[in-house]
Amino acid sequence: MQGQLVFANQRCCRALNRPLNDIVGKTDFDLFPQELATKYHEDDLEVLRSGKDRIDIEEHRTPEGKTIYVEVLKGCVYDSKGNVSGIQCLFWDISNRVYAELALERERDLLRTLMDNLPDLIFVKDREGKFLTVNAAMLRLMKASSSEDVIGRDDRDFWSPELAEHFMSDDRRIMESGQGINDLEEQAVDAEGNESWLLTTKVPFRDSEGNVAGVLGIGRDITRRKLAEQQMRRQTLEARLLYQSTTLAGLTSSFTEALQGCTDLVCELTGWPVGHVYLPDEERQVLEPTDIWHHTDDDRFQKFRQVTEESVLKPGVGLPGRIWNNQRPCWVRNMQEETGSPRTDVCAELNIKGAFGFPIVIDDELVAVLEFFSFEEIDMDDQLLLIFQSVGEQIGRVVKRRRARAALQAAKEAADAANRAKSDFLANMSHEIRTPMNAVIGMSELLLESPLETSQRDYARMIHESGESLLSIINDILDFSKIEAGKLDLEEITFSLQDSLADTMRSLAVRAHGKNLELAFHVTDEIPDGLVGDAGRLRQVILNLVGNAIKFTDQGEVVVQVREVSRTDDDVVLQFSVRDTGVGIAPDRLDRVFEAFEQADSSTTRRFGGTGLGLTISSRIVSLMHGRIWAESDLGKGSTFIFTARFGITDELPAHPHREYLGRVTGMKTLIVDDNATNRRILHDVVKARGMEPVLASCADEALKLLREAKASGEQFSLVLSDVNMPGVDGFTLAEKIRKDEHLGELVIIMLTSGDRPSDRKRCAELDISAHLMKPVKQSELFNSIVVAFGISSMESESGPAQVDAAETAVPRLNILLAEDAKANQMLAIGLLHKKWHHEVTIANNGREAVDLAAKGNFDLILMDIQMPEMDGLEATAEIRRLEAEGKSNQPIMPVCQLSP
């Protein structure tokens, strides 16, 4: 009773780490720390006072520092008389149990923390459907403030009766079957009418004996996802409607077909069972029903269709009439409540309720109304109406573009027809005009070659010149027409720039020399000679520019110069300039000379003729050659027309036949005699480029002086290049003086003439002139003449004669078939071919006759007009080639030349 220990078992002694005799008689204050001893003493007093047992769990720390838990049982000890004689204390180590309980509690706390922080909804129900526990997310969904508000209650306390019964029915089925459900989408509506969507998994949970004790559920709030999916479906619906409806509107063959397709499409994509189209009658100011429908097989709609197709609506009447008035989509929740509509009664009879429609508008003009119907009453969907507003607008735009394309196509076809008619007209006119013009020019040439009186020759010459002028005008008009019709195309062929330019200038030489003008051209040495492009069109531009220069120049010179602007590995840009010393162009007209039908002199008293198309045509051709053209002029002093053009570069031109002899003339001293400074400079550059040593003289007297001085100094000249037409002493007189000089008589002389007179040939022979060349002279022709004159190469090795008076190559007598329907051209051809050149000529009046004659005859050559009656020249040629291939012709292959207007 004094708190002293009277007994302790061995385990107690070990726990206190003392022997029994050291324990007996001691109090708690002797064995334990003060605080713990006081607690034990108070516990003892409480047991003695109450007489009841006391059970407690104590926490202790061993000498090793380990925490242990001890369960202590204290109770009274009674003597034989039943009086309390002391306190009995039993204790045992329950550390393992305490640690397990602490771990379990920690896991429970972690689980609760996890449950309450998960976004998913978690709940547990017992067999009666009452909630055992819920997590925080579930509490929020149920609008409950704490779990105490939920535990012990069921779904009927939180959801609508229908939804609660649905949830509880699922729970009963799970507990009865023992099978759970996974990822079930469920829609929940709380007491306030707020909708939400859940993705729910429910499984049964069992007690320790394996019996189903209730349902455990996990749900995920997928409301946002469902809303996003709905939005996505709407957007997809809108995109498909817009795309497919506009595609239909653009691809279908008619507007009616497009409306039918769009009506079907709307019904298919939205699920509305019936669709119909009204069209406006602007004259009567009513909406007319159409037979454009989409409907199900439901028989009820047959009567609705019948009534609709009998209902002509005025503006503002019925659903279509309101849409017409407002030109906006319209929605009707229940058609049976419509007032003033001719279809209200039939909708009530057939139980048609929901309806909506939208307009198709083009440029503020309504062109159609589409309407749709359903058996169900459907609340207005503003977003769907906006979608159909867009659909109607888009279809309207597509139909508008389609109508515009149709109008454009019709206009294009009309323009194409007009162009074809224009092309046919031009071709026919070209043929009809050129045919007699060919006869006029050809016959006048034949007439000029015959013996005539002076007046007769003048008349014939005027006819010939007028014919040439008229033909030039016709060519300009036809080329301009081709340009305007976009039919002018460029060829890509290989050509020599030097030869092409020389031939072009040579063709103008007679005109220039007829006005006593010097005509010259110069190509700088660095420019590649082999080009790829349209040599014919380049020739046409040069002819136009040089021809104009000759026409507007009364004295002086016309000079063409070519220089390189830029070059790559594949192409070169060249600049051509045509300079004259003519009348010039006034500054106020300089920029207008390239416009169609414009001329520098457009007054009624103008001195110069022409169509005013030459420069326009040249400008268009230069543009096609990727260049530009412009003019510079000083009124009264002359003009310079400049253009650039791009050409390809090629090495495919054949090598010059005398190129190998170039080294033989290197260092040859050459005297150039010409009164024109430009010609002297050009000849100087040409000769210098061949390695020769040029010396220049401006007249015959200066030339003789230089020759004699050179002879006296021992550095005599080897070659003289002299112009024939010089003032004072001409070239032939200079040659005569050289031949009479015993010290100079052996010089090689080559004459350059501006006009080929018959008497010139005789004088060349008398004066032993090595070559007589027309100006402007080809560089290749000049060099050929030099190497032949010095015996470096013989005439037999040349590809063509160097001298203009060289003997013509004899042409054998030919048997020629001429296919030509024009009598005048037949006479001209006979005059040239038979009377002048002594060939045999057979006439075919059309292509069919030509084929028959070619099959039977043995002809060396066929001259075939292209435009002929019955069968044209191209068809006839194809038929002749077919007969040759089949062996039905007397001659295997006959050469055919096409004669085109």
WORA-V282916 format. One record per residue. N is the residue number from 1. D_LAST is the distance of its C-alpha to the last C-alpha in Angstrom with 1 decimal. Layout:
n->[N;N]
d_last->[D_LAST;D_LAST]
//
This chain:
n->[1;2;3;4;5;6;7;8;9;10;11;12;13;14;15;16;17;18;19;20;21;22;23;24;25;26;27;28;29;30;31;32;33;34;35;36;37;38;39;40;41;42;43;44;45;46;47;48;49;50;51;52;53;54;55;56;57;58;59;60;61;62;63;64;65;66;67;68;69;70;71;72;73;74;75;76;77;78;79;80;81;82;83;84;85;86;87;88;89;90;91;92;93;94;95;96;97;98;99;100;101;102;103;104;105;106;107;108;109;110;111;112;113;114;115;116;117;118;119;120;121;122;123;124;125;126;127;128;129;130;131;132;133;134;135;136;137;138;139;140;141;142;143;144;145;146;147;148;149;150;151;152;153;154;155;156;157;158;159;160;161;162;163;164;165;166;167;168;169;170;171;172;173;174;175;176;177;178;179;180;181;182;183;184;185;186;187;188;189;190;191;192;193;194;195;196;197;198;199;200;201;202;203;204;205;206;207;208;209;210;211;212;213;214;215;216;217;218;219;220;221;222;223;224;225;226;227;228;229;230;231;232;233;234;235;236;237;238;239;240;241;242;243;244;245;246;247;248;249;250;251;252;253;254;255;256;257;258;259;260;261;262;263;264;265;266;267;268;269;270;271;272;273;274;275;276;277;278;279;280;281;282;283;284;285;286;287;288;289;290;291;292;293;294;295;296;297;298;299;300;301;302;303;304;305;306;307;308;309;310;311;312;313;314;315;316;317;318;319;320;321;322;323;324;325;326;327;328;329;330;331;332;333;334;335;336;337;338;339;340;341;342;343;344;345;346;347;348;349;350;351;352;353;354;355;356;357;358;359;360;361;362;363;364;365;366;367;368;369;370;371;372;373;374;375;376;377;378;379;380;381;382;383;384;385;386;387;388;389;390;391;392;393;394;395;396;397;398;399;400;401;402;403;404;405;406;407;408;409;410;411;412;413;414;415;416;417;418;419;420;421;422;423;424;425;426;427;428;429;430;431;432;433;434;435;436;437;438;439;440;441;442;443;444;445;446;447;448;449;450;451;452;453;454;455;456;457;458;459;460;461;462;463;464;465;466;467;468;469;470;471;472;473;474;475;476;477;478;479;480;481;482;483;484;485;486;487;488;489;490;491;492;493;494;495;496;497;498;499;500;501;502;503;504;505;506;507;508;509;510;511;512;513;514;515;516;517;518;519;520;521;522;523;524;525;526;527;528;529;530;531;532;533;534;535;536;537;538;539;540;541;542;543;544;545;546;547;548;549;550;551;552;553;554;555;556;557;558;559;560;561;562;563;564;565;566;567;568;569;570;571;572;573;574;575;576;577;578;579;580;581;582;583;584;585;586;587;588;589;590;591;592;593;594;595;596;597;598;599;600;601;602;603;604;605;606;607;608;609;610;611;612;613;614;615;616;617;618;619;620;621;622;623;624;625;626;627;628;629;630;631;632;633;634;635;636;637;638;639;640;641;642;643;644;645;646;647;648;649;650;651;652;653;654;655;656;657;658;659;660;661;662;663;664;665;666;667;668;669;670;671;672;673;674;675;676;677;678;679;680;681;682;683;684;685;686;687;688;689;690;691;692;693;694;695;696;697;698;699;700;701;702;703;704;705;706;707;708;709;710;711;712;713;714;715;716;717;718;719;720;721;722;723;724;725;726;727;728;729;730;731;732;733;734;735;736;737;738;739;740;741;742;743;744;745;746;747;748;749;750;751;752;753;754;755;756;757;758;759;760;761;762;763;764;765;766;767;768;769;770;771;772;773;774;775;776;777;778;779;780;781;782;783;784;785;786;787;788;789;790;791;792;793;794;795;796;797;798;799;800;801;802;803;804;805;806;807;808;809;810;811;812;813;814;815;816;817;818;819;820;821;822;823;824;825;826;827;828;829;830;831;832;833;834;835;836;837;838;839;840;841;842;843;844;845;846;847;848;849;850;851;852;853;854;855;856;857;858;859;860;861;862;863;864;865;866;867;868;869;870;871;872;873;874;875;876;877;878;879;880;881;882;883;884;885;886;887;888;889;890;891;892;893;894;895;896;897;898;899;900;901]
d_last->[152.9;152.9;149.4;150.7;149.1;151.7;149.4;146.0;144.6;143.2;139.5;140.5;142.2;139.1;136.9;139.2;139.6;143.4;146.4;148.4;151.5;149.3;147.9;151.0;152.6;149.5;147.6;143.9;144.3;145.5;142.6;139.5;138.0;139.5;136.6;136.4;140.2;140.5;137.9;139.8;143.1;141.7;140.3;143.8;145.4;142.9;143.7;147.5;147.2;145.0;146.4;142.8;140.7;137.9;134.8;132.5;129.8;130.2;128.0;129.6;128.5;130.0;131.4;128.2;126.2;124.9;124.7;126.4;127.1;130.4;131.5;135.1;137.5;140.8;143.6;147.3;150.0;153.1;156.6;158.9;159.8;156.3;156.2;153.3;154.3;151.1;147.3;145.5;142.0;139.5;136.1;133.4;130.0;127.0;124.5;122.1;122.1;121.6;118.7;117.1;117.5;116.1;113.0;112.6;112.9;110.3;107.9;108.5;107.8;104.6;103.5;104.2;102.3;99.4;99.5;99.7;96.8;94.4;91.7;92.3;94.9;97.9;100.7;103.6;105.2;108.4;108.8;109.3;106.1;107.8;106.3;108.2;106.0;102.6;100.7;99.7;96.2;97.6;100.0;97.2;95.3;98.6;99.2;102.7;104.4;106.3;106.9;110.3;108.3;106.5;109.0;110.8;108.3;105.5;101.9;103.2;104.4;100.9;98.2;97.6;99.5;96.4;95.2;98.7;99.3;96.0;97.1;100.6;99.4;97.3;100.4;102.6;100.1;99.9;103.7;104.2;101.6;102.1;98.2;96.3;92.9;90.2;87.5;87.9;85.9;88.2;87.7;90.7;91.6;94.6;97.0;95.0;91.8;90.0;87.7;87.4;86.2;88.2;87.4;90.8;92.6;96.1;98.5;102.2;104.8;108.1;111.7;113.8;114.5;110.9;111.0;108.1;109.4;106.4;102.7;101.0;97.6;94.8;92.1;89.1;87.9;84.2;83.7;81.2;79.3;79.2;78.0;75.3;74.3;74.2;72.1;69.8;69.5;68.7;66.0;64.7;64.7;62.9;60.3;59.8;59.7;57.2;55.0;55.1;55.0;52.0;50.3;51.0;49.7;46.5;45.8;47.1;44.7;46.6;49.1;51.8;51.3;51.6;54.8;56.2;55.5;57.1;60.1;60.7;60.2;62.8;65.4;64.9;65.2;68.1;70.0;70.1;70.2;68.4;65.3;63.7;60.9;61.2;58.1;58.4;57.8;57.1;57.4;60.8;61.8;63.1;62.5;61.5;62.6;60.1;60.3;59.3;62.5;63.9;67.4;70.0;71.5;74.5;75.3;76.4;72.9;71.9;74.1;72.9;69.3;70.2;71.9;69.1;66.4;68.5;68.9;66.6;67.5;67.6;67.1;70.2;71.5;72.0;70.4;66.8;67.6;69.2;66.2;63.9;66.2;66.5;63.1;65.1;66.4;69.8;72.6;75.4;78.4;79.7;77.8;81.1;82.1;79.1;80.0;77.9;75.5;75.0;75.1;78.4;80.5;78.3;78.3;82.1;82.3;80.0;81.3;77.9;78.5;76.1;72.7;70.0;66.5;63.7;60.8;57.0;55.8;52.3;52.3;55.9;55.2;57.1;54.9;57.4;61.0;62.1;65.8;68.0;71.5;74.4;77.9;79.4;80.4;78.4;79.1;76.3;74.1;72.7;70.7;69.0;68.2;66.5;64.5;63.3;62.6;60.2;58.7;58.1;56.4;54.3;53.2;52.4;50.2;48.4;47.8;46.6;44.1;43.1;42.5;40.6;38.4;38.0;37.0;34.7;33.2;32.8;31.2;28.9;27.9;27.3;25.3;23.3;22.8;21.8;19.3;17.9;17.8;16.2;13.5;12.9;13.1;10.6;8.1;9.1;9.4;6.0;5.1;8.5;8.6;5.9;7.2;10.7;10.2;9.2;12.3;14.3;14.0;14.4;17.2;18.9;19.0;20.6;22.8;24.0;25.0;27.2;30.7;30.6;33.2;33.2;32.1;29.4;28.0;28.1;26.3;23.5;23.3;23.1;20.2;18.4;19.4;18.5;15.0;14.7;16.4;14.3;11.0;13.1;14.3;11.0;10.2;13.8;13.7;10.9;12.8;16.0;15.1;14.4;17.7;19.6;18.7;19.8;16.6;16.3;17.9;19.1;19.3;22.6;22.6;25.2;24.7;27.0;27.4;28.8;26.2;23.2;24.9;26.0;22.6;21.2;24.2;24.0;20.6;22.5;25.6;25.1;24.7;27.7;29.8;29.0;30.9;33.6;32.7;33.4;30.6;31.8;31.3;33.8;33.8;37.2;38.7;39.4;35.7;34.6;31.8;30.5;28.5;26.6;23.8;20.2;20.1;16.5;17.5;20.7;19.1;17.1;20.6;22.3;19.9;20.4;24.1;24.8;22.6;24.7;27.8;27.2;26.5;29.7;31.9;33.8;36.0;36.7;34.3;31.4;32.2;30.5;32.9;32.6;35.6;36.4;37.5;38.6;38.3;39.3;39.4;36.0;33.9;34.0;33.3;32.2;32.5;30.2;31.5;30.0;33.0;33.1;36.0;34.4;35.5;35.5;35.0;37.8;39.2;38.7;35.0;34.5;34.0;31.6;29.0;27.0;26.9;23.9;23.9;27.0;27.7;30.7;31.3;30.7;33.3;32.8;33.9;31.4;30.6;27.3;24.0;21.2;20.1;22.5;19.9;19.6;22.9;22.4;19.3;21.2;24.2;22.4;21.0;24.5;26.0;24.0;25.4;28.9;29.6;30.2;29.5;31.9;32.9;36.2;37.0;40.0;39.6;39.8;39.8;36.3;34.3;33.4;30.5;31.3;29.5;30.4;28.5;29.7;28.8;30.3;32.5;32.3;34.4;32.0;30.7;32.2;35.3;35.0;36.4;38.9;40.0;43.2;44.2;44.1;47.9;48.4;47.1;48.9;51.3;49.8;50.7;47.6;47.6;44.6;44.4;42.1;42.9;40.6;42.3;39.2;38.1;41.6;41.8;38.5;39.5;42.9;41.6;39.4;42.3;44.8;42.8;43.1;46.9;47.2;49.4;47.6;49.4;47.7;48.3;46.9;47.6;48.6;52.3;52.4;50.7;53.3;56.1;54.8;54.5;58.0;59.5;58.0;59.3;62.7;62.9;61.9;58.7;56.2;52.5;50.5;47.0;45.7;42.2;41.9;39.4;39.0;38.6;41.8;44.1;47.3;47.2;43.7;42.9;43.5;46.8;47.7;46.9;49.0;51.9;51.7;51.8;54.8;56.7;58.7;58.7;55.0;53.5;52.6;50.2;46.7;44.3;40.6;38.7;36.0;34.2;32.0;30.8;30.6;32.5;33.4;37.1;36.8;36.4;39.6;41.5;40.5;42.0;45.1;45.7;45.1;42.3;41.3;37.7;35.5;32.9;30.3;30.9;30.1;31.2;30.4;33.6;33.1;32.4;35.6;37.7;36.5;37.6;40.9;41.9;41.0;42.8;46.0;45.8;45.5;42.7;41.7;38.3;38.2;38.0;34.9;31.4;30.1;31.8;33.4;33.7;31.0;32.9;33.2;32.6;29.2;29.1;29.2;26.5;27.9;26.9;24.4;23.9;20.2;18.7;15.5;13.9;11.9;13.0;12.3;15.5;14.5;12.0;14.8;17.2;15.3;15.1;18.8;19.7;18.5;19.4;22.5;24.0;23.4;23.4;25.4;23.6;24.1;21.0;21.2;18.7;17.9;16.7;15.6;15.9;19.7;20.4;18.6;20.9;23.9;23.4;22.8;26.0;28.0;26.7;27.1;23.8;23.4;19.6;16.9;13.4;11.6;8.4;8.0;8.3;11.4;14.9;18.0;16.4;12.9;11.9;13.4;16.5;16.9;16.9;19.4;21.5;21.6;22.7;25.3;26.6;27.0;28.8;31.1;31.9;30.6;28.4;29.9;28.3;28.7;25.3;22.4;19.8;16.3;13.1;9.9;6.8;3.8;0.0]
//
